[in-house]
Amino acid sequence: MSNRRSRFPAAPALALTLAVLAASPALEAQAKKAAGSGARPRVILVGWDGADWALLDRLMKEGRLPNLSALVAKGRTWDLGSFQPMASPLIWNTIATGRTPLDHGVADFQELDPKTRTRLPISGRSRKVPAIWNLASAKGLKVGVVGFWATWPAEKVNGFFISDRAAPVLFDPQALVKSQAITWPEGLADGVRIVQKREWSPPYEEVGKALRVSRAEFDAAVAAGKDLEDPITGYRKILAGTRVHAKIALDLYERERPELLMVYFQGTDEIGHVAGRFAAPKLPQVGDAEFRKFSDAVDAIYVETDRILGQFRAKAGRDGATLVVASDHGFKWGPDRPAYYSGVQFDTAFLWHRDPGMMAAEGPAIVPSTARGKATVFDVAPTLCRLLGLPADPKFEGKPVSGLGGAALPAPAAPVSWEKTVKVERLAVREMNAEERKSAEEFTKKLIALGYLTGSEAAAVDTRPADRVGTETAGHYQNLATFLRARQKYEESLPLYRKALEVNPKASTAWMNYSVALFHVDRWKESDEALVKSLQNGYADPEAAAYRRVSTYMQRVGRKPAMRKELLRYLRSLVAAFPQNDRYAASLGKTLFEDQQCTESQAIFSKIVAKKPYDVEANNLMALTSLCLQKPAEAREWFRKSLALDPNQPAVREAAVQLERGGSSIP
């Protein structure tokens, strides 16, 4: 693979030089000539994280996305199927490599330092296979990469490479001042910092175009520094990160004219987490004032990314390039949105994601069509290979999408093993400096704020013995296991869940997912034990989780009555683990009563009424268990107490009447 340094101007003059080049008519004429007969195929891939047609179709219908509308009119579109878990690092690395997370190895937002066991942002060092930019570079194509997930340290390619730490929505931008290995060639870093500094702080006038907030509110939010946790500063940062990536990618494309450009925009997803709850239709939990201020935030970011798309589209048209826009998954934009903001309710970040994402393409090798096709994220890398005339990997799960053709489509290349063909080279990095340690800490805080990580998980210590320490987090193993479980490979998922729990025995979500996988293979007792462990370790909304299992057992009891003993065993284990939870105890007591195990049932309700004498239901069940035990006088007394607490119980009153000698009612 060629690793020559690109001939870039001195970094301080970068912006001016690129502006002059972009404005040169002679250069444009040269590019048009190059795009004609005999020119190499060109592809520009623009990644919009979290985008889907549910939102885009509406905005196009409203006339707010003119550039995407033009692309769709002259090209074709696809629903792009995703996979579970719908986490950006996993899926974007599948898009870049064509391989599953099991193969490419990027399976979490974070990785562990094997020496200190501290959490670090996920890096390219977790990726185990080459990406398409490595293959294209090795085959002599010039490439440009900007901002893709897990691309630090920067990779040495034939062209330019800007790592995901250059426009950090999830990083502390101040840490970039002294950060290392963020670009290839390394001399680009100063120019990137200049762009970052210039674009990073949009003024009130820019933010006020989308948010209906006063200057005083804007100034107060900036001063408070709540970052993504505040919709004002969150929107501002997302807008800034979007513009930084756009400026870098557009300028460097103009300078280098790569055959393959891949640029990623994270803000189209993060704006949903920051402001999606404020979007129309208005959710009941959102106040009128908040809705008025922030309801346009999501649309505004997409309008901005469409403006930027227009610039890429102009360059693609000029250079004869195929332009592809793709996302990793969709988003819940309608009434199905979670009721709570992802920053204050654990795990709602993933609850906001939905399947499918989207893809659209236009260019000389795209056959136009108004029909929306179907593809998956596994098909993106094979499609890019086909468009560029590059060999696919035999281990690809996907294939090129339908709708490719025309004289501009290169002949297909024979498949080759990318791992045997390409060597990935990354810049060497020294030990982390203070700024980078601070950046890693800030990254963790952002993940917590957006709901991708709990505070307890962030504070967890790797409990593996020293001889088994690795870079993998508990989340890494859990996500791989969940990927397998979603494909109904339950037995294969179990060892990975156990590895997650070896790293962090208190990972409540790992225990819960392990429980679900065990239940699917009919290992009910182990499954219930894992569920109880999850609840004991702080699983969100524990009672809802506990009763989902009850409901599942009841469904199975309907088909197989013998399962009732498993339900009773589960309820007993729940009560043993949470002896102070009266709801769990009452559920066990009711189930025992239904099975005519009245002595044990009454003992349970006796304890409940001793603590809660005003509990109407508990009094009624004391009456019913008394009847079951052939103690009608006790039953009458419990019914009397219940009716004294709530006279409006016709069924109870009727039962009490039947117990009265002579049929008289209870006064």
C-alpha positions as CSV (number, residue, x, y, z in Angstrom):
1,M,0.0,0.0,0.0
2,S,1.2,3.4,-0.9
3,N,1.8,5.6,2.2
4,R,3.3,8.6,0.6
5,R,2.6,11.9,2.2
6,S,0.1,14.0,0.2
7,R,1.6,17.3,-1.0
8,F,-0.3,19.7,1.2
9,P,0.5,23.4,1.7
10,A,1.8,24.6,5.0
11,A,-1.0,24.3,7.6
12,P,-1.5,28.0,8.4
13,A,-2.2,28.7,4.8
14,L,-4.5,25.7,4.3
15,A,-7.8,27.5,4.4
16,L,-6.8,30.3,2.1
17,T,-5.1,28.0,-0.4
18,L,-8.1,25.7,-0.5
19,A,-10.4,28.6,-1.0
20,V,-8.4,29.8,-4.0
21,L,-8.3,26.3,-5.5
22,A,-12.1,26.0,-5.1
23,A,-12.7,29.2,-7.0
24,S,-10.4,28.4,-9.9
25,P,-12.2,28.1,-13.2
26,A,-9.2,26.4,-14.7
27,L,-9.2,23.8,-12.0
28,E,-13.0,23.1,-12.6
29,A,-12.4,22.7,-16.3
30,Q,-9.6,20.3,-15.5
31,A,-11.8,18.3,-13.2
32,K,-14.6,18.1,-15.8
33,K,-12.1,16.8,-18.3
34,A,-10.8,14.2,-15.9
35,A,-14.4,13.1,-15.2
36,G,-14.8,12.1,-18.8
37,S,-13.7,9.1,-20.8
38,G,-11.1,6.9,-19.1
39,A,-11.4,8.5,-15.7
40,R,-11.4,6.3,-12.6
41,P,-14.8,5.9,-10.9
42,R,-15.4,8.3,-8.0
43,V,-17.7,7.8,-5.0
44,I,-18.7,10.3,-2.2
45,L,-20.4,8.7,0.8
46,V,-22.1,11.0,3.2
47,G,-23.1,9.4,6.5
48,W,-26.1,10.8,8.3
49,D,-26.4,9.0,11.6
50,G,-29.9,8.2,12.7
51,A,-31.6,9.5,9.5
52,D,-34.7,7.7,8.1
53,W,-37.4,8.3,5.6
54,A,-40.1,8.9,8.2
55,L,-38.5,12.3,8.9
56,L,-36.9,13.0,5.5
57,D,-40.0,12.3,3.5
58,R,-41.9,14.9,5.6
59,L,-39.2,17.5,5.3
60,M,-38.9,16.9,1.5
61,K,-42.6,17.3,1.1
62,E,-42.4,20.6,3.0
63,G,-39.7,21.8,0.6
64,R,-37.1,22.0,3.3
65,L,-34.6,19.6,1.9
66,P,-34.2,20.7,-1.7
67,N,-30.8,19.0,-2.3
68,L,-31.9,15.6,-1.0
69,S,-35.1,16.0,-3.0
70,A,-33.1,16.6,-6.2
71,L,-30.8,13.6,-5.5
72,V,-33.9,11.4,-4.9
73,A,-35.6,12.7,-8.1
74,K,-32.5,11.9,-10.3
75,G,-31.4,8.7,-8.4
76,R,-33.0,6.1,-6.3
77,T,-33.6,5.2,-2.7
78,W,-33.6,2.2,-0.3
79,D,-34.8,1.4,3.2
80,L,-31.5,0.3,4.9
81,G,-32.1,-2.5,7.4
82,S,-30.0,-2.3,10.6
83,F,-29.2,-4.8,13.4
84,Q,-29.4,-5.1,17.1
85,P,-28.0,-3.5,19.2
86,M,-28.4,-0.3,17.2
87,A,-25.3,1.4,18.5
88,S,-23.4,3.7,16.1
89,P,-19.8,2.4,16.6
90,L,-20.9,-1.1,15.7
91,I,-23.0,-0.3,12.7
92,W,-20.7,2.3,11.1
93,N,-17.8,-0.1,11.3
94,T,-20.0,-2.7,9.6
95,I,-20.7,-0.1,6.9
96,A,-17.0,0.6,6.5
97,T,-15.8,-3.0,6.6
98,G,-18.8,-5.1,5.4
99,R,-18.3,-7.4,8.4
100,T,-20.3,-8.2,11.5
101,P,-19.3,-6.7,14.9
102,L,-18.1,-10.2,15.8
103,D,-15.6,-9.9,12.9
104,H,-14.6,-6.3,13.0
105,G,-14.3,-6.0,16.8
106,V,-15.8,-2.5,17.4
107,A,-18.6,-3.4,19.8
108,D,-18.9,-0.6,22.3
109,F,-18.6,3.2,22.7
110,Q,-15.6,2.6,25.0
111,E,-12.6,0.3,25.5
112,L,-10.3,-0.3,28.4
113,D,-6.7,0.6,28.9
114,P,-5.1,-2.8,29.5
115,K,-2.5,-1.2,31.9
116,T,-4.7,1.0,34.0
117,R,-8.1,-0.6,33.3
118,T,-9.6,2.9,32.9
119,R,-12.3,3.6,30.3
120,L,-11.2,5.2,27.1
121,P,-13.2,6.3,24.0
122,I,-13.4,3.5,21.4
123,S,-10.5,3.7,19.0
124,G,-9.4,2.1,15.8
125,R,-7.2,-0.2,17.8
126,S,-10.3,-2.2,18.5
127,R,-11.0,-2.8,14.9
128,K,-9.6,-6.1,13.7
129,V,-10.1,-6.0,10.0
130,P,-9.4,-3.5,7.2
131,A,-12.0,-0.9,6.1
132,I,-12.8,-0.1,2.5
133,W,-10.6,3.0,2.6
134,N,-7.6,0.7,3.4
135,L,-8.4,-1.5,0.5
136,A,-9.0,1.4,-1.9
137,S,-5.7,2.9,-0.8
138,A,-3.8,-0.3,-1.3
139,K,-5.3,-0.6,-4.8
140,G,-3.9,2.7,-5.7
141,L,-7.0,4.9,-5.3
142,K,-6.7,8.2,-3.4
143,V,-9.1,8.3,-0.4
144,G,-10.4,10.8,2.0
145,V,-12.0,9.9,5.4
146,V,-13.5,12.4,7.8
147,G,-14.9,11.6,11.2
148,F,-15.9,8.0,11.0
149,W,-16.4,6.2,14.3
150,A,-13.3,4.5,15.9
151,T,-10.8,6.1,13.6
152,W,-8.2,7.3,16.1
153,P,-5.2,7.1,15.9
154,A,-5.4,8.3,12.3
155,E,-4.6,5.7,9.7
156,K,-1.9,6.1,7.0
157,V,-3.7,6.1,3.6
158,N,-3.0,7.3,0.1
159,G,-4.8,10.6,0.6
160,F,-6.1,12.2,3.8
161,F,-7.6,10.9,7.0
162,I,-9.3,12.9,9.7
163,S,-10.1,10.9,12.8
164,D,-13.3,11.0,14.8
165,R,-11.6,13.3,17.4
166,A,-11.5,16.3,15.0
167,A,-15.0,17.6,15.5
168,P,-16.0,16.1,18.8
169,V,-19.7,16.2,19.6
170,L,-18.8,13.6,22.3
171,F,-15.4,15.0,23.2
172,D,-14.1,18.1,24.9
173,P,-13.0,20.3,22.0
174,Q,-10.4,22.1,24.2
175,A,-8.5,18.8,24.5
176,L,-7.7,19.0,20.7
177,V,-5.2,21.8,21.3
178,K,-2.6,19.2,22.3
179,S,-4.1,16.0,21.1
180,Q,-2.0,13.6,19.1
181,A,-2.5,11.5,16.0
182,I,-5.8,13.1,14.9
183,T,-4.9,13.4,11.2
184,W,-2.9,11.9,8.4
185,P,-0.8,13.5,7.1
186,E,0.1,14.7,10.6
187,G,0.7,18.2,9.3
188,L,-3.0,18.6,8.7
189,A,-3.7,18.7,12.4
190,D,-2.9,22.4,12.7
191,G,-5.3,23.3,9.8
192,V,-8.0,21.2,11.3
193,R,-7.6,23.0,14.6
194,I,-7.9,26.3,12.8
195,V,-11.2,25.2,11.2
196,Q,-12.4,23.8,14.6
197,K,-11.6,27.1,16.4
198,R,-13.3,29.2,13.8
199,E,-16.5,27.1,13.6
200,W,-16.9,25.8,17.1
201,S,-18.9,28.6,18.8
202,P,-21.9,29.6,16.6
203,P,-23.2,33.0,17.9
204,Y,-26.7,33.7,19.2
205,E,-27.7,34.9,15.8
206,E,-27.1,31.4,14.3
207,V,-28.7,29.5,17.1
208,G,-31.7,31.8,17.3
209,K,-32.6,30.9,13.7
210,A,-33.7,27.5,15.0
211,L,-34.5,28.0,18.7
212,R,-37.0,30.6,19.9
213,V,-34.9,31.7,22.9
214,S,-33.8,35.1,24.0
215,R,-30.2,36.3,24.0
216,A,-30.4,36.3,27.8
217,E,-31.4,32.6,27.8
218,F,-28.7,31.8,25.3
219,D,-26.0,33.6,27.3
220,A,-27.2,31.9,30.5
221,A,-27.1,28.5,28.9
222,V,-23.6,29.0,27.5
223,A,-22.4,30.3,30.9
224,A,-23.9,27.2,32.7
225,G,-21.9,24.9,30.4
226,K,-24.3,22.0,30.5
227,D,-23.2,20.9,27.1
228,L,-25.6,18.2,25.6
229,E,-27.7,18.2,28.7
230,D,-29.2,21.6,27.8
231,P,-31.1,21.9,24.4
232,I,-29.6,25.3,23.8
233,T,-25.9,24.4,24.3
234,G,-26.6,20.9,22.9
235,Y,-28.0,22.3,19.6
236,R,-25.1,24.8,19.4
237,K,-22.5,22.1,19.8
238,I,-24.2,19.8,17.2
239,L,-24.4,22.6,14.7
240,A,-20.7,23.4,15.3
241,G,-19.6,19.8,14.9
242,T,-21.6,19.5,11.7
243,R,-20.0,22.5,10.2
244,V,-16.5,21.5,11.2
245,H,-16.8,18.1,9.5
246,A,-18.3,19.7,6.4
247,K,-15.7,22.4,6.1
248,I,-12.8,20.0,6.5
249,A,-14.2,17.4,4.1
250,L,-15.2,19.9,1.4
251,D,-11.9,21.8,1.5
252,L,-9.7,18.7,1.5
253,Y,-11.8,17.1,-1.3
254,E,-11.2,20.2,-3.4
255,R,-7.5,20.0,-2.7
256,E,-7.0,16.3,-3.2
257,R,-9.8,15.1,-5.4
258,P,-9.9,11.5,-3.9
259,E,-11.6,8.7,-5.8
260,L,-13.3,7.8,-2.5
261,L,-14.5,10.3,0.0
262,M,-16.3,9.1,3.2
263,V,-17.6,11.8,5.6
264,Y,-19.7,11.2,8.7
265,F,-22.1,13.5,10.4
266,Q,-23.1,12.5,14.0
267,G,-25.3,15.5,14.6
268,T,-28.3,14.1,12.7
269,D,-28.6,11.4,15.5
270,E,-27.5,13.5,18.5
271,I,-30.0,16.2,17.8
272,G,-32.7,13.5,18.3
273,H,-31.4,12.6,21.7
274,V,-31.0,16.3,22.7
275,A,-34.2,17.7,21.3
276,G,-36.3,14.9,19.8
277,R,-38.7,15.0,22.7
278,F,-39.6,18.6,21.8
279,A,-40.4,17.9,18.1
280,A,-43.9,17.8,16.8
281,P,-46.2,16.1,17.5
282,K,-46.1,17.5,21.0
283,L,-45.7,14.9,23.7
284,P,-47.9,15.2,26.8
285,Q,-44.7,15.4,29.0
286,V,-43.4,18.5,27.2
287,G,-44.6,21.9,28.4
288,D,-46.0,24.5,26.0
289,A,-43.0,26.9,26.6
290,E,-40.4,24.2,25.9
291,F,-42.3,23.1,22.8
292,R,-42.4,26.7,21.5
293,K,-38.7,27.2,22.1
294,F,-37.2,23.9,20.8
295,S,-39.7,22.2,18.5
296,D,-37.7,23.3,15.4
297,A,-34.3,22.1,16.6
298,V,-34.4,18.7,14.9
299,D,-35.6,20.0,11.5
300,A,-33.1,22.8,11.6
301,I,-30.1,20.4,11.8
302,Y,-31.5,18.4,8.9
303,V,-31.9,21.6,6.9
304,E,-28.3,22.5,7.6
305,T,-27.1,19.0,6.6
306,D,-29.1,19.3,3.4
307,R,-27.4,22.6,2.7
308,I,-24.1,20.9,3.1
309,L,-25.3,17.9,1.0
310,G,-25.9,20.4,-1.8
311,Q,-22.2,21.3,-1.8
312,F,-21.2,17.7,-2.0
313,R,-23.7,17.1,-4.7
314,A,-22.3,20.0,-6.8
315,K,-18.8,18.5,-6.5
316,A,-20.1,15.0,-7.4
317,G,-21.9,16.3,-10.4
318,R,-18.8,18.3,-11.6
319,D,-16.5,15.3,-11.1
320,G,-18.7,12.6,-12.4
321,A,-18.9,10.9,-9.0
322,T,-21.6,8.7,-7.6
323,L,-23.1,10.4,-4.4
324,V,-24.4,8.1,-1.7
325,V,-26.2,9.2,1.5
326,A,-26.7,6.5,4.1
327,S,-27.6,6.1,7.8
328,D,-26.9,3.4,10.4
329,H,-30.5,3.2,11.7
330,G,-33.7,5.2,12.0
331,F,-35.1,7.2,14.8
332,K,-38.5,7.5,16.6
333,W,-39.9,10.8,15.6
334,G,-43.6,10.3,16.1
335,P,-45.9,9.5,19.1
336,D,-43.8,6.3,19.7
337,R,-41.0,8.4,21.1
338,P,-39.9,7.4,24.7
339,A,-41.6,9.6,27.3
340,Y,-38.4,10.7,28.9
341,Y,-35.3,12.6,27.8
342,S,-32.4,10.3,27.2
343,G,-30.2,12.4,29.4
344,V,-32.1,11.7,32.5
345,Q,-33.5,8.2,32.0
346,F,-31.0,5.4,31.6
347,D,-30.9,3.4,28.4
348,T,-33.4,5.5,26.5
349,A,-30.7,6.4,23.9
350,F,-31.2,2.9,22.4
351,L,-35.0,3.1,22.9
352,W,-35.1,6.1,20.5
353,H,-33.4,4.1,17.7
354,R,-35.5,2.1,15.2
355,D,-35.1,0.0,12.1
356,P,-34.7,0.7,9.2
357,G,-32.3,3.5,8.3
358,M,-32.0,5.0,4.8
359,M,-29.9,5.2,1.7
360,A,-30.1,7.3,-1.5
361,A,-27.7,7.4,-4.4
362,E,-27.3,9.4,-7.6
363,G,-24.6,9.3,-10.3
364,P,-23.4,7.8,-13.5
365,A,-23.6,4.2,-12.2
366,I,-27.0,4.5,-10.6
367,V,-30.1,3.6,-12.6
368,P,-32.8,6.1,-11.6
369,S,-36.0,4.7,-10.1
370,T,-38.9,6.1,-8.1
371,A,-39.4,2.7,-6.4
372,R,-37.9,2.5,-2.9
373,G,-35.8,-0.7,-2.6
374,K,-34.7,-2.7,0.4
375,A,-31.1,-3.3,1.5
376,T,-29.1,-3.6,4.7
377,V,-26.1,-2.0,6.3
378,F,-24.2,-5.1,5.3
379,D,-24.8,-4.2,1.6
380,V,-23.1,-0.8,1.8
381,A,-19.4,-1.9,1.6
382,P,-20.2,-4.4,-1.3
383,T,-22.0,-1.6,-3.1
384,L,-19.0,0.8,-2.7
385,C,-16.7,-1.9,-4.0
386,R,-18.9,-2.5,-7.0
387,L,-19.0,1.2,-7.8
388,L,-15.3,1.6,-7.5
389,G,-14.3,-1.7,-9.2
390,L,-12.7,-3.0,-6.0
391,P,-12.8,-6.7,-4.9
392,A,-15.3,-7.7,-2.3
393,D,-14.3,-9.9,0.6
394,P,-15.6,-13.5,0.5
395,K,-16.6,-13.0,4.1
396,F,-19.0,-10.2,3.3
397,E,-22.6,-10.9,4.5
398,G,-24.1,-8.5,2.1
399,K,-24.1,-7.8,-1.6
400,P,-24.3,-4.8,-4.0
401,V,-27.7,-3.1,-3.9
402,S,-30.1,-3.4,-6.9
403,G,-30.1,-0.5,-9.3
404,L,-26.4,-0.3,-10.3
405,G,-25.7,-0.2,-14.0
406,G,-24.7,1.8,-17.0
407,A,-21.5,2.3,-18.9
408,A,-19.9,4.0,-15.9
409,L,-20.2,0.9,-13.8
410,P,-16.8,-0.8,-13.7
411,A,-16.4,-4.5,-14.4
412,P,-16.7,-6.6,-11.2
413,A,-13.4,-7.6,-9.5
414,A,-12.7,-11.1,-8.3
415,P,-13.2,-11.3,-4.5
416,V,-10.1,-11.3,-2.2
417,S,-9.5,-11.6,1.5
418,W,-9.0,-8.1,2.7
419,E,-7.2,-9.3,5.8
420,K,-4.6,-11.0,3.6
421,T,-4.4,-8.2,1.1
422,V,-4.2,-5.1,3.2
423,K,-2.2,-4.0,6.2
424,V,-3.7,-1.3,8.3
425,E,-1.2,1.2,9.6
426,R,-2.0,3.7,12.3
427,L,0.0,6.6,13.7
428,A,1.9,5.7,16.9
429,V,0.8,7.5,20.0
430,R,2.6,8.2,23.2
431,E,1.1,7.7,26.6
432,M,-2.0,9.8,27.1
433,N,-1.4,13.4,28.2
434,A,-3.5,15.3,30.7
435,E,-5.7,16.8,27.9
436,E,-6.5,13.4,26.5
437,R,-7.3,12.0,29.9
438,K,-9.7,14.9,30.4
439,S,-11.2,14.2,27.0
440,A,-11.8,10.6,27.9
441,E,-13.5,11.6,31.1
442,E,-15.7,14.1,29.2
443,F,-16.6,11.4,26.7
444,T,-17.8,9.1,29.4
445,K,-19.9,12.0,30.8
446,K,-21.5,12.6,27.4
447,L,-22.4,8.9,27.1
448,I,-24.1,9.1,30.5
449,A,-25.9,12.3,29.5
450,L,-27.2,10.7,26.3
451,G,-28.3,7.5,28.0
452,Y,-25.8,5.1,26.5
453,L,-24.1,4.4,29.8
454,T,-25.1,4.4,33.5
455,G,-23.1,6.1,36.2
456,S,-22.7,2.8,37.9
457,E,-21.3,1.2,34.7
458,A,-19.0,4.1,34.2
459,A,-17.6,3.6,37.7
460,A,-17.3,-0.1,37.5
461,V,-13.8,-1.7,37.8
462,D,-12.7,-4.5,35.6
463,T,-12.7,-7.5,37.9
464,R,-10.9,-9.9,35.6
465,P,-7.7,-11.4,37.0
466,A,-4.5,-9.8,35.8
467,D,-3.6,-12.6,33.4
468,R,-7.0,-12.1,31.6
469,V,-7.1,-8.4,31.2
470,G,-8.0,-7.0,27.8
471,T,-9.3,-3.9,26.2
472,E,-12.9,-5.2,26.0
473,T,-15.5,-3.6,28.2
474,A,-18.5,-5.4,29.7
475,G,-20.6,-3.5,27.1
476,H,-18.4,-4.9,24.3
477,Y,-19.2,-8.5,25.2
478,Q,-22.8,-7.7,26.0
479,N,-23.4,-6.1,22.6
480,L,-21.8,-9.0,20.7
481,A,-24.0,-11.4,22.7
482,T,-27.1,-9.3,21.9
483,F,-26.2,-9.3,18.2
484,L,-26.2,-13.1,18.3
485,R,-29.3,-13.3,20.4
486,A,-31.2,-11.0,18.0
487,R,-30.3,-13.6,15.3
488,Q,-31.8,-16.3,17.5
489,K,-28.3,-17.7,18.2
490,Y,-29.1,-18.0,21.9
491,E,-26.7,-20.7,22.9
492,E,-23.8,-18.9,21.1
493,S,-24.7,-15.7,23.0
494,L,-24.4,-17.2,26.5
495,P,-20.6,-17.4,26.8
496,L,-20.3,-13.7,25.7
497,Y,-22.8,-12.6,28.3
498,R,-20.8,-14.5,30.9
499,K,-17.6,-12.7,29.7
500,A,-19.4,-9.4,30.1
501,L,-20.3,-10.4,33.7
502,E,-16.7,-11.5,34.3
503,V,-15.6,-7.9,33.5
504,N,-18.4,-6.3,35.5
505,P,-20.4,-8.6,37.8
506,K,-22.7,-5.7,38.7
507,A,-23.7,-4.9,35.1
508,S,-27.5,-4.9,35.5
509,T,-28.2,-4.8,31.8
510,A,-25.9,-7.7,31.1
511,W,-27.6,-9.8,33.8
512,M,-31.0,-8.9,32.2
513,N,-29.9,-9.8,28.7
514,Y,-28.3,-13.0,29.9
515,S,-31.6,-13.8,31.6
516,V,-33.5,-13.3,28.4
517,A,-31.1,-15.5,26.4
518,L,-31.4,-18.3,29.0
519,F,-35.1,-18.1,29.0
520,H,-35.1,-18.7,25.2
521,V,-33.3,-22.0,25.7
522,D,-35.7,-23.1,28.5
523,R,-33.1,-22.8,31.3
524,W,-35.8,-21.1,33.4
525,K,-34.3,-21.4,36.8
526,E,-30.9,-19.9,35.7
527,S,-32.8,-17.3,33.8
528,D,-34.8,-16.2,36.8
529,E,-31.7,-16.1,38.9
530,A,-30.0,-13.8,36.4
531,L,-33.1,-11.6,36.3
532,V,-33.1,-11.3,40.1
533,K,-29.4,-10.4,39.9
534,S,-30.2,-7.7,37.4
535,L,-32.8,-6.2,39.7
536,Q,-30.5,-6.4,42.7
537,N,-27.8,-4.5,40.8
538,G,-30.1,-1.6,39.9
539,Y,-31.8,-2.4,36.7
540,A,-34.0,0.5,35.5
541,D,-37.7,0.1,36.4
542,P,-37.3,-3.1,38.3
543,E,-40.9,-3.9,39.0
544,A,-41.9,-3.6,35.3
545,A,-39.1,-6.0,34.5
546,A,-40.1,-8.4,37.2
547,Y,-43.8,-8.5,36.1
548,R,-42.8,-8.9,32.4
549,R,-41.4,-12.2,33.5
550,V,-44.7,-13.1,35.3
551,S,-46.6,-12.2,32.2
552,T,-44.3,-14.4,30.1
553,Y,-44.8,-17.3,32.5
554,M,-48.6,-16.9,32.4
555,Q,-48.6,-17.0,28.6
556,R,-46.7,-20.3,28.8
557,V,-49.0,-21.7,31.5
558,G,-51.9,-21.2,29.1
559,R,-50.2,-23.6,26.7
560,K,-48.5,-25.8,29.2
561,P,-50.1,-25.9,32.7
562,A,-47.1,-27.7,34.2
563,M,-45.2,-24.3,33.8
564,R,-47.2,-23.1,36.8
565,K,-44.6,-24.6,39.2
566,E,-41.9,-22.6,37.4
567,L,-43.9,-19.4,38.0
568,L,-44.3,-20.2,41.7
569,R,-40.6,-20.9,41.9
570,Y,-39.8,-17.6,40.2
571,L,-42.1,-15.6,42.5
572,R,-40.6,-17.3,45.6
573,S,-37.1,-16.3,44.5
574,L,-38.3,-12.8,43.9
575,V,-39.7,-12.5,47.4
576,A,-36.6,-14.0,48.9
577,A,-34.4,-11.5,47.2
578,F,-36.7,-8.5,48.0
579,P,-38.4,-9.4,51.3
580,Q,-39.5,-5.8,51.9
581,N,-41.4,-5.5,48.5
582,D,-45.1,-6.1,49.4
583,R,-46.1,-6.2,45.7
584,Y,-43.9,-9.1,45.0
585,A,-45.2,-10.9,48.1
586,A,-48.8,-10.2,47.1
587,S,-48.2,-11.7,43.7
588,L,-46.8,-14.8,45.3
589,G,-49.7,-14.9,47.7
590,K,-52.3,-14.6,44.9
591,T,-50.7,-17.3,42.9
592,L,-50.6,-19.6,45.9
593,F,-54.3,-18.9,46.6
594,E,-55.2,-19.8,43.0
595,D,-53.4,-23.1,43.5
596,Q,-55.3,-23.7,46.7
597,Q,-52.1,-23.5,48.8
598,C,-54.1,-21.4,51.3
599,T,-52.1,-21.7,54.5
600,E,-48.9,-20.3,52.9
601,S,-51.0,-17.7,51.0
602,Q,-52.7,-16.5,54.2
603,A,-49.4,-16.3,56.0
604,I,-48.1,-13.9,53.3
605,F,-51.2,-11.7,53.4
606,S,-51.2,-11.7,57.2
607,K,-47.8,-10.1,57.2
608,I,-49.0,-7.5,54.6
609,V,-52.1,-6.4,56.6
610,A,-50.0,-6.2,59.7
611,K,-47.9,-3.6,57.9
612,K,-50.7,-2.1,55.9
613,P,-54.0,-2.5,57.7
614,Y,-55.7,-0.2,55.2
615,D,-54.8,-2.3,52.2
616,V,-58.2,-3.3,50.8
617,E,-57.0,-6.0,48.5
618,A,-54.9,-7.6,51.3
619,N,-58.0,-7.7,53.6
620,N,-60.1,-9.3,50.8
621,L,-57.4,-12.0,50.3
622,M,-57.3,-12.7,54.0
623,A,-61.1,-13.3,53.7
624,L,-60.7,-15.5,50.7
625,T,-57.9,-17.6,52.2
626,S,-60.0,-18.0,55.4
627,L,-62.8,-19.4,53.3
628,C,-60.3,-21.7,51.6
629,L,-59.3,-22.9,55.1
630,Q,-62.9,-23.5,56.1
631,K,-63.0,-20.5,58.5
632,P,-66.2,-18.6,57.5
633,A,-66.4,-16.5,60.7
634,E,-62.8,-15.2,60.0
635,A,-63.8,-14.6,56.4
636,R,-66.8,-12.5,57.4
637,E,-64.7,-10.4,59.7
638,W,-62.1,-9.6,57.0
639,F,-64.9,-8.8,54.6
640,R,-66.3,-6.4,57.1
641,K,-62.9,-4.6,57.5
642,S,-62.6,-4.4,53.7
643,L,-66.0,-2.8,53.2
644,A,-65.4,-0.4,56.1
645,L,-62.3,0.8,54.2
646,D,-64.1,0.9,50.8
647,P,-67.9,0.4,50.8
648,N,-68.0,0.6,47.0
649,Q,-67.2,-3.1,46.3
650,P,-70.3,-4.8,45.0
651,A,-68.7,-8.2,44.5
652,V,-67.2,-8.2,48.1
653,R,-70.6,-7.1,49.5
654,E,-72.3,-9.9,47.7
655,A,-69.8,-12.4,49.0
656,A,-70.3,-11.1,52.5
657,V,-74.1,-11.4,52.2
658,Q,-73.8,-15.0,51.3
659,L,-71.9,-15.6,54.5
660,E,-74.5,-13.9,56.7
661,R,-76.9,-16.3,58.2
662,G,-80.4,-15.5,57.0
663,G,-78.9,-13.5,54.0
664,S,-78.9,-10.1,55.8
665,S,-76.3,-7.7,54.7
666,I,-73.4,-6.4,56.7
667,P,-74.2,-3.0,58.2
